[in-house]
Amino acid sequence: MTEQGYPPSGSDPYGRAGWQRERGPVRSRPAEQSDVRYYDERPGSGRRARDRDGYDQDPYDPQPYDGEPEYDGEPEYAAEPEYAGSVEPQATDDDQSPAAPGRKRRSRAAATRRRRLRRRMVVLGAVVAVAAVVAGLVLYGNRKSPARSAFITTFQKGELRTVPNACRVVGTTALAAYLGGQRTSVIQPINSAQQSQCTYQRDAKPVFRVLNITMQAYQPYLDAPGNGSATDYAVYAFAQQRGQLARPPKHGPLPPASITPLPGFGNAAFTAVQASTGSYASNRVTVVVRYRNVVVAVYLEAMVSPGFGPAPVGQLTTAAEAAARQLLAAVEAAPRSGH
C-alpha cells in the first residue's frame, strides 16, 4: 500500500479545489508543530484545518478550527414561518429579492379572495332583506281583523235618552186617592233630561202621607258591571236599590224590607214593605220598576203614630203600584233610540 502524505497546496485532503493556505490563531500546542493550516473557503462548507506536522491525526478527519469564524458575505437567516390568514406585504420596486414576485402573487390572490367574500356578503344581505319583505307582506295579508270591543259606549236601539217630567205624570184625581185627600204641597228637587223627581205631601191630621216618585234614564257607563251599555247600568242600579232596601243601614229609622217580586211591570219589578215602630211609627211601601235603561221608583209612606192613621199596608201597596203603573206608561211612550 502506498503511504499517504500531505495533500498538495491548493487542495484539501480529499482532493477538493478551493483550499488556500492561511495563517491564523491556533490553539496552544508544542512549539515544534507548524502554524500552517488549511481552510476551506468555499461557500457552504465547514472550515477545517489540520496541522501539517500532525502525523498522529487522521488526514481524512480534519479538526474544527476553534477561532473566530470569518464570513465572506451577508449572514443567512432562517425564513420566517407563514401563518394562515396573514396578509403579505406589498412588494415595491426596490425589493429585488427572489421572493418578491411570489409575495406579489400571494397578495393578489388574497385581495381576490377578499373581493369575492365581500360580494358574497352583499348578495347574502340582499337575499335576507328580500326574504324579510316577503314575510312581512305575507303576514300583513293574512292578518286578522281587530277584535270587536265587548264594551258598548253608545245608546242601543230601544233605549231612552230622556225621561218625562215626574210632576206632570200623575193627575190631580189620582193624587187625591193616593194621599187620602187633596194635596197640600209639591216639591220637585230634580228635573233634568235624564232624571226627574217629584214629592207630594198631605199633612192634615189624622192624615200624614208622602208620595215620592223618581224616573231616571241611565247612560252607557264602562265602570258598571256588564258590557257598559245603558241597560246593563240600569240593571246594576235596580239591584243596588233592592239590596239597600233588604239591608238598610244599622240604627236607621226603617227596618229591613220585606221584598216581593212584582210580575207584569216592565222588564223587572218588586214591592218592598217596611214598618217602623216607636214615637214616629209609620208604614212605607216601595215599588221599583225597570224598563230597558230606565228605573222608576215610587214610595208611599203614612204615619201611624198616636194621633195619626189608620194607614193599612194593603191600601198603601195598591196606591203605590197604581202610581208606578202610570209612570211606567209615560216612560214607554217616551221617544227611544232607533225609532
Contacts in CASP RR format, 6 or more apart in sequence:
PFRMAT RR
TARGET T0000
AUTHOR 0000-0000-0000
METHOD contacts of the structure
MODEL  1
MTEQGYPPSGSDPYGRAGWQRERGPVRSRPAEQSDVRYYDERPGSGRRAR
DRDGYDQDPYDPQPYDGEPEYDGEPEYAAEPEYAGSVEPQATDDDQSPAA
PGRKRRSRAAATRRRRLRRRMVVLGAVVAVAAVVAGLVLYGNRKSPARSA
FITTFQKGELRTVPNACRVVGTTALAAYLGGQRTSVIQPINSAQQSQCTY
QRDAKPVFRVLNITMQAYQPYLDAPGNGSATDYAVYAFAQQRGQLARPPK
HGPLPPASITPLPGFGNAAFTAVQASTGSYASNRVTVVVRYRNVVVAVYL
EAMVSPGFGPAPVGQLTTAAEAAARQLLAAVEAAPRSGH
4 59 0 8 1.000
5 59 0 8 1.000
6 52 0 8 1.000
6 59 0 8 1.000
7 13 0 8 1.000
7 15 0 8 1.000
7 38 0 8 1.000
7 59 0 8 1.000
9 21 0 8 1.000
10 17 0 8 1.000
10 18 0 8 1.000
10 19 0 8 1.000
10 20 0 8 1.000
10 21 0 8 1.000
10 38 0 8 1.000
11 17 0 8 1.000
11 18 0 8 1.000
11 19 0 8 1.000
12 18 0 8 1.000
12 19 0 8 1.000
12 38 0 8 1.000
12 40 0 8 1.000
12 48 0 8 1.000
12 62 0 8 1.000
13 38 0 8 1.000
13 50 0 8 1.000
13 59 0 8 1.000
13 60 0 8 1.000
13 62 0 8 1.000
14 60 0 8 1.000
16 40 0 8 1.000
16 42 0 8 1.000
18 40 0 8 1.000
18 41 0 8 1.000
18 42 0 8 1.000
19 38 0 8 1.000
19 39 0 8 1.000
19 40 0 8 1.000
19 41 0 8 1.000
20 38 0 8 1.000
20 39 0 8 1.000
20 41 0 8 1.000
21 36 0 8 1.000
21 37 0 8 1.000
21 38 0 8 1.000
22 37 0 8 1.000
22 38 0 8 1.000
22 39 0 8 1.000
23 35 0 8 1.000
23 36 0 8 1.000
23 37 0 8 1.000
24 35 0 8 1.000
24 37 0 8 1.000
25 67 0 8 1.000
25 68 0 8 1.000
26 35 0 8 1.000
26 37 0 8 1.000
27 66 0 8 1.000
29 51 0 8 1.000
32 53 0 8 1.000
33 51 0 8 1.000
33 53 0 8 1.000
33 54 0 8 1.000
34 51 0 8 1.000
34 52 0 8 1.000
34 53 0 8 1.000
36 51 0 8 1.000
36 52 0 8 1.000
37 49 0 8 1.000
37 50 0 8 1.000
37 51 0 8 1.000
37 65 0 8 1.000
38 48 0 8 1.000
38 49 0 8 1.000
38 50 0 8 1.000
38 62 0 8 1.000
39 47 0 8 1.000
39 48 0 8 1.000
39 49 0 8 1.000
39 65 0 8 1.000
40 46 0 8 1.000
40 47 0 8 1.000
40 48 0 8 1.000
41 72 0 8 1.000
43 72 0 8 1.000
47 64 0 8 1.000
47 65 0 8 1.000
47 69 0 8 1.000
48 62 0 8 1.000
48 63 0 8 1.000
48 64 0 8 1.000
48 65 0 8 1.000
49 62 0 8 1.000
49 63 0 8 1.000
49 64 0 8 1.000
49 65 0 8 1.000
50 57 0 8 1.000
50 59 0 8 1.000
50 62 0 8 1.000
50 63 0 8 1.000
51 57 0 8 1.000
57 63 0 8 1.000
87 107 0 8 1.000
87 110 0 8 1.000
88 103 0 8 1.000
88 106 0 8 1.000
88 107 0 8 1.000
88 110 0 8 1.000
89 103 0 8 1.000
89 107 0 8 1.000
90 103 0 8 1.000
90 104 0 8 1.000
90 107 0 8 1.000
91 100 0 8 1.000
91 101 0 8 1.000
91 103 0 8 1.000
91 104 0 8 1.000
91 107 0 8 1.000
150 227 0 8 1.000
151 222 0 8 1.000
151 227 0 8 1.000
151 228 0 8 1.000
152 220 0 8 1.000
152 227 0 8 1.000
152 228 0 8 1.000
152 229 0 8 1.000
152 232 0 8 1.000
153 220 0 8 1.000
153 222 0 8 1.000
153 228 0 8 1.000
154 220 0 8 1.000
155 161 0 8 1.000
155 219 0 8 1.000
155 220 0 8 1.000
155 230 0 8 1.000
155 293 0 8 1.000
155 337 0 8 1.000
156 229 0 8 1.000
156 230 0 8 1.000
156 231 0 8 1.000
156 337 0 8 1.000
157 336 0 8 1.000
157 337 0 8 1.000
157 338 0 8 1.000
158 292 0 8 1.000
158 336 0 8 1.000
158 337 0 8 1.000
158 338 0 8 1.000
158 339 0 8 1.000
159 217 0 8 1.000
159 229 0 8 1.000
159 230 0 8 1.000
159 231 0 8 1.000
159 292 0 8 1.000
159 293 0 8 1.000
159 336 0 8 1.000
159 337 0 8 1.000
160 217 0 8 1.000
160 292 0 8 1.000
160 293 0 8 1.000
160 294 0 8 1.000
160 331 0 8 1.000
160 334 0 8 1.000
160 335 0 8 1.000
160 336 0 8 1.000
160 337 0 8 1.000
161 193 0 8 1.000
161 194 0 8 1.000
161 217 0 8 1.000
161 335 0 8 1.000
161 337 0 8 1.000
162 193 0 8 1.000
162 194 0 8 1.000
162 217 0 8 1.000
162 334 0 8 1.000
162 335 0 8 1.000
163 193 0 8 1.000
163 194 0 8 1.000
163 195 0 8 1.000
163 196 0 8 1.000
163 215 0 8 1.000
163 216 0 8 1.000
163 217 0 8 1.000
163 294 0 8 1.000
163 331 0 8 1.000
163 334 0 8 1.000
164 196 0 8 1.000
164 215 0 8 1.000
164 330 0 8 1.000
164 331 0 8 1.000
164 334 0 8 1.000
165 191 0 8 1.000
165 196 0 8 1.000
165 198 0 8 1.000
166 188 0 8 1.000
166 191 0 8 1.000
166 196 0 8 1.000
166 197 0 8 1.000
166 198 0 8 1.000
166 213 0 8 1.000
166 214 0 8 1.000
166 215 0 8 1.000
166 327 0 8 1.000
167 186 0 8 1.000
167 188 0 8 1.000
167 191 0 8 1.000
167 196 0 8 1.000
167 198 0 8 1.000
169 213 0 8 1.000
169 326 0 8 1.000
169 327 0 8 1.000
169 330 0 8 1.000
170 178 0 8 1.000
170 200 0 8 1.000
170 213 0 8 1.000
170 323 0 8 1.000
170 326 0 8 1.000
170 327 0 8 1.000
174 322 0 8 1.000
174 323 0 8 1.000
174 326 0 8 1.000
175 183 0 8 1.000
175 200 0 8 1.000
175 211 0 8 1.000
176 182 0 8 1.000
176 183 0 8 1.000
177 319 0 8 1.000
177 322 0 8 1.000
178 200 0 8 1.000
178 209 0 8 1.000
178 211 0 8 1.000
178 300 0 8 1.000
178 319 0 8 1.000
178 320 0 8 1.000
178 322 0 8 1.000
178 323 0 8 1.000
179 200 0 8 1.000
179 201 0 8 1.000
179 202 0 8 1.000
179 207 0 8 1.000
179 209 0 8 1.000
179 211 0 8 1.000
180 202 0 8 1.000
180 207 0 8 1.000
180 209 0 8 1.000
181 202 0 8 1.000
181 204 0 8 1.000
181 207 0 8 1.000
182 202 0 8 1.000
183 200 0 8 1.000
183 201 0 8 1.000
183 202 0 8 1.000
184 201 0 8 1.000
184 202 0 8 1.000
184 203 0 8 1.000
184 204 0 8 1.000
185 200 0 8 1.000
185 201 0 8 1.000
185 203 0 8 1.000
186 198 0 8 1.000
186 199 0 8 1.000
186 200 0 8 1.000
186 201 0 8 1.000
187 198 0 8 1.000
187 199 0 8 1.000
187 201 0 8 1.000
188 196 0 8 1.000
188 197 0 8 1.000
188 198 0 8 1.000
188 199 0 8 1.000
189 197 0 8 1.000
189 199 0 8 1.000
190 196 0 8 1.000
190 197 0 8 1.000
190 214 0 8 1.000
191 197 0 8 1.000
193 217 0 8 1.000
194 216 0 8 1.000
194 217 0 8 1.000
194 218 0 8 1.000
194 219 0 8 1.000
195 214 0 8 1.000
195 215 0 8 1.000
195 216 0 8 1.000
195 217 0 8 1.000
196 214 0 8 1.000
196 215 0 8 1.000
196 216 0 8 1.000
197 212 0 8 1.000
197 213 0 8 1.000
197 214 0 8 1.000
197 215 0 8 1.000
198 212 0 8 1.000
198 213 0 8 1.000
199 210 0 8 1.000
199 211 0 8 1.000
199 212 0 8 1.000
199 213 0 8 1.000
200 210 0 8 1.000
200 211 0 8 1.000
200 212 0 8 1.000
201 209 0 8 1.000
201 210 0 8 1.000
201 211 0 8 1.000
202 208 0 8 1.000
202 209 0 8 1.000
205 307 0 8 1.000
205 308 0 8 1.000
206 307 0 8 1.000
206 308 0 8 1.000
206 309 0 8 1.000
207 302 0 8 1.000
207 308 0 8 1.000
207 309 0 8 1.000
208 302 0 8 1.000
208 303 0 8 1.000
208 308 0 8 1.000
209 300 0 8 1.000
209 301 0 8 1.000
209 302 0 8 1.000
209 303 0 8 1.000
209 311 0 8 1.000
210 300 0 8 1.000
210 301 0 8 1.000
211 298 0 8 1.000
211 299 0 8 1.000
211 300 0 8 1.000
211 319 0 8 1.000
211 323 0 8 1.000
212 298 0 8 1.000
212 299 0 8 1.000
212 300 0 8 1.000
213 296 0 8 1.000
213 297 0 8 1.000
213 298 0 8 1.000
213 323 0 8 1.000
213 327 0 8 1.000
214 296 0 8 1.000
214 297 0 8 1.000
214 298 0 8 1.000
215 294 0 8 1.000
215 295 0 8 1.000
215 296 0 8 1.000
215 327 0 8 1.000
215 330 0 8 1.000
215 331 0 8 1.000
216 237 0 8 1.000
216 294 0 8 1.000
216 295 0 8 1.000
217 230 0 8 1.000
217 293 0 8 1.000
217 294 0 8 1.000
218 230 0 8 1.000
218 231 0 8 1.000
218 233 0 8 1.000
218 234 0 8 1.000
218 237 0 8 1.000
218 293 0 8 1.000
218 294 0 8 1.000
218 295 0 8 1.000
219 230 0 8 1.000
219 233 0 8 1.000
220 228 0 8 1.000
220 229 0 8 1.000
220 230 0 8 1.000
220 233 0 8 1.000
221 228 0 8 1.000
221 230 0 8 1.000
221 233 0 8 1.000
222 228 0 8 1.000
224 232 0 8 1.000
224 233 0 8 1.000
224 236 0 8 1.000
225 232 0 8 1.000
225 236 0 8 1.000
226 232 0 8 1.000
226 236 0 8 1.000
229 293 0 8 1.000
230 292 0 8 1.000
230 293 0 8 1.000
231 292 0 8 1.000
231 293 0 8 1.000
233 293 0 8 1.000
234 290 0 8 1.000
234 292 0 8 1.000
234 293 0 8 1.000
234 294 0 8 1.000
234 295 0 8 1.000
235 290 0 8 1.000
237 295 0 8 1.000
238 268 0 8 1.000
238 288 0 8 1.000
238 290 0 8 1.000
238 295 0 8 1.000
241 288 0 8 1.000
241 295 0 8 1.000
241 297 0 8 1.000
242 259 0 8 1.000
242 270 0 8 1.000
242 272 0 8 1.000
242 288 0 8 1.000
245 256 0 8 1.000
245 257 0 8 1.000
245 259 0 8 1.000
245 272 0 8 1.000
245 274 0 8 1.000
245 286 0 8 1.000
246 256 0 8 1.000
246 257 0 8 1.000
246 259 0 8 1.000
246 272 0 8 1.000
247 256 0 8 1.000
248 254 0 8 1.000
248 255 0 8 1.000
248 256 0 8 1.000
248 257 0 8 1.000
253 276 0 8 1.000
253 280 0 8 1.000
254 274 0 8 1.000
254 276 0 8 1.000
254 284 0 8 1.000
255 274 0 8 1.000
255 275 0 8 1.000
255 276 0 8 1.000
256 274 0 8 1.000
257 272 0 8 1.000
257 273 0 8 1.000
257 274 0 8 1.000
257 286 0 8 1.000
258 272 0 8 1.000
258 273 0 8 1.000
258 274 0 8 1.000
259 270 0 8 1.000
259 271 0 8 1.000
259 272 0 8 1.000
260 270 0 8 1.000
260 271 0 8 1.000
260 272 0 8 1.000
260 273 0 8 1.000
261 269 0 8 1.000
261 270 0 8 1.000
261 271 0 8 1.000
262 269 0 8 1.000
262 270 0 8 1.000
262 271 0 8 1.000
262 287 0 8 1.000
262 289 0 8 1.000
262 321 0 8 1.000
263 269 0 8 1.000
265 287 0 8 1.000
265 289 0 8 1.000
265 324 0 8 1.000
265 325 0 8 1.000
265 328 0 8 1.000
266 289 0 8 1.000
266 290 0 8 1.000
266 291 0 8 1.000
266 328 0 8 1.000
267 290 0 8 1.000
267 291 0 8 1.000
267 292 0 8 1.000
268 289 0 8 1.000
268 290 0 8 1.000
269 287 0 8 1.000
269 288 0 8 1.000
269 289 0 8 1.000
269 290 0 8 1.000
269 324 0 8 1.000
270 287 0 8 1.000
270 288 0 8 1.000
271 285 0 8 1.000
271 286 0 8 1.000
271 287 0 8 1.000
271 317 0 8 1.000
271 320 0 8 1.000
271 321 0 8 1.000
272 285 0 8 1.000
272 286 0 8 1.000
272 287 0 8 1.000
272 288 0 8 1.000
273 283 0 8 1.000
273 284 0 8 1.000
273 285 0 8 1.000
273 286 0 8 1.000
273 313 0 8 1.000
273 317 0 8 1.000
274 283 0 8 1.000
274 284 0 8 1.000
274 285 0 8 1.000
274 286 0 8 1.000
275 281 0 8 1.000
275 282 0 8 1.000
275 283 0 8 1.000
275 284 0 8 1.000
275 313 0 8 1.000
276 282 0 8 1.000
276 283 0 8 1.000
276 284 0 8 1.000
278 305 0 8 1.000
279 305 0 8 1.000
280 303 0 8 1.000
280 305 0 8 1.000
281 303 0 8 1.000
281 304 0 8 1.000
281 305 0 8 1.000
282 301 0 8 1.000
282 302 0 8 1.000
282 303 0 8 1.000
282 304 0 8 1.000
282 305 0 8 1.000
282 311 0 8 1.000
283 301 0 8 1.000
283 302 0 8 1.000
283 304 0 8 1.000
283 311 0 8 1.000
283 312 0 8 1.000
283 313 0 8 1.000
283 316 0 8 1.000
284 299 0 8 1.000
284 300 0 8 1.000
284 301 0 8 1.000
284 302 0 8 1.000
284 316 0 8 1.000
285 299 0 8 1.000
285 300 0 8 1.000
285 301 0 8 1.000
285 313 0 8 1.000
285 314 0 8 1.000
285 316 0 8 1.000
285 317 0 8 1.000
285 319 0 8 1.000
285 320 0 8 1.000
286 297 0 8 1.000
286 298 0 8 1.000
286 299 0 8 1.000
286 320 0 8 1.000
287 297 0 8 1.000
287 298 0 8 1.000
287 299 0 8 1.000
287 320 0 8 1.000
287 321 0 8 1.000
287 323 0 8 1.000
287 324 0 8 1.000
288 295 0 8 1.000
288 296 0 8 1.000
288 297 0 8 1.000
288 298 0 8 1.000
289 295 0 8 1.000
289 296 0 8 1.000
289 297 0 8 1.000
289 324 0 8 1.000
289 327 0 8 1.000
289 328 0 8 1.000
290 296 0 8 1.000
291 328 0 8 1.000
291 331 0 8 1.000
291 332 0 8 1.000
292 336 0 8 1.000
294 331 0 8 1.000
296 324 0 8 1.000
296 327 0 8 1.000
296 328 0 8 1.000
296 331 0 8 1.000
298 320 0 8 1.000
298 323 0 8 1.000
298 324 0 8 1.000
298 327 0 8 1.000
299 320 0 8 1.000
300 316 0 8 1.000
300 319 0 8 1.000
300 320 0 8 1.000
300 323 0 8 1.000
301 316 0 8 1.000
302 308 0 8 1.000
302 309 0 8 1.000
302 311 0 8 1.000
302 316 0 8 1.000
303 309 0 8 1.000
303 311 0 8 1.000
304 310 0 8 1.000
304 311 0 8 1.000
END
